[in-house]
Amino acid sequence: MKKHVLIIEDDHNLADTLEDILIMDDYEVTVTHSGHNGLETALQTHPDLIILDIKMPDMNGYQVYERLQADAWGKQAKVLVLTASESLENIAKNINLPRNYVLFKPEVSVEALREIVATRITD
């Protein structure tokens, strides 16, 4: 059975690129372009991994993460953070993740993304 990855990313081009990469790696992928839709989708579908953008207009990634943590399933959800503008210090204050599960766009390479997704989805 394929592992399911949920991408919550408001940049449509980036979300499409991530989706294409992950589909090539044989993941089932769902894409949402807002925090509200992403949270709703995560709580309904229970993906194996969530790739979460921080800066989104309707509900930011910190708010999505906080609401996930309030849910029994969501507390155990595996998350990768994807950001262009947040510092590690800001992320660490709001999201309890090891440094290696925070990706910085546009610096992250396709190879690094693939490796981190594969590691995180199985840990």
ZAMARGU-4260 file (C-alpha; in steps of 0.2 Angstrom, whole numbers, plus 5000, padded with zeros to 4 digits):
<rodrens>
0) 5000/5000/5000 | 5007/5017/4995 | 5011/5030/5009 | 5000/5045/5009 | 5008/5062/5009
5) 4998/5078/5012 | 5006/5094/5006 | 4999/5110/5013 | 5007/5124/5003 | 4999/5140/4996
10) 5012/5142/4982 | 5003/5132/4968 | 5019/5130/4958 | 5029/5124/4972 | 5015/5112/4978
15) 5014/5105/4960 | 5032/5102/4959 | 5033/5093/4976 | 5018/5083/4971 | 5026/5078/4955
20) 5042/5073/4964 | 5033/5063/4977 | 5022/5054/4964 | 5037/5049/4955 | 5043/5041/4971
25) 5027/5031/4972 | 5018/5041/4986 | 5000/5044/4986 | 4999/5063/4987 | 4985/5076/4991
30) 4988/5094/4989 | 4979/5108/4998 | 4983/5127/4996 | 4977/5134/5013 | 4979/5130/5031
35) 4961/5127/5034 | 4959/5115/5020 | 4975/5106/5025 | 4970/5104/5043 | 4953/5098/5038
40) 4960/5086/5025 | 4973/5079/5038 | 4960/5076/5051 | 4949/5067/5039 | 4962/5057/5029
45) 4976/5054/5042 | 4991/5055/5030 | 5007/5046/5034 | 5016/5063/5032 | 5012/5081/5031
50) 5023/5094/5022 | 5018/5110/5031 | 5021/5128/5025 | 5022/5141/5038 | 5017/5157/5029
55) 4999/5155/5022 | 4986/5169/5021 | 4971/5160/5030 | 4979/5150/5044 | 4998/5149/5046
60) 5007/5133/5049 | 5009/5136/5067 | 4990/5137/5069 | 4988/5121/5059 | 5001/5112/5070
65) 4993/5118/5086 | 4976/5112/5081 | 4984/5095/5075 | 4991/5094/5092 | 4974/5096/5100
70) 4968/5080/5091 | 4971/5062/5097 | 4978/5057/5079 | 4986/5074/5076 | 4997/5072/5091
75) 5006/5058/5082 | 5006/5065/5065 | 5022/5066/5056 | 5026/5083/5050 | 5040/5091/5039
80) 5040/5110/5040 | 5044/5120/5024 | 5047/5138/5025 | 5056/5152/5016 | 5056/5166/5029
85) 5055/5158/5047 | 5070/5156/5057 | 5074/5140/5066 | 5072/5149/5083 | 5054/5154/5078
90) 5050/5137/5072 | 5057/5129/5088 | 5046/5140/5099 | 5030/5135/5090 | 5033/5117/5083
95) 5042/5103/5092 | 5052/5095/5078 | 5071/5091/5076 | 5081/5103/5065 | 5082/5090/5051
100) 5063/5090/5048 | 5063/5109/5044 | 5066/5112/5025 | 5071/5129/5019 | 5064/5134/5002
105) 5071/5137/4989 | 5087/5130/4996 | 5081/5112/4998 | 5087/5100/4984 | 5076/5087/4976
110) 5088/5074/4982 | 5087/5081/5000 | 5068/5082/4999 | 5067/5064/4994 | 5079/5058/5007
115) 5070/5068/5021 | 5053/5062/5016 | 5058/5044/5015 | 5066/5045/5033 | 5052/5055/5041
120) 5038/5044/5034 | 5047/5028/5041 | 5053/5034/5058
</rodrens>
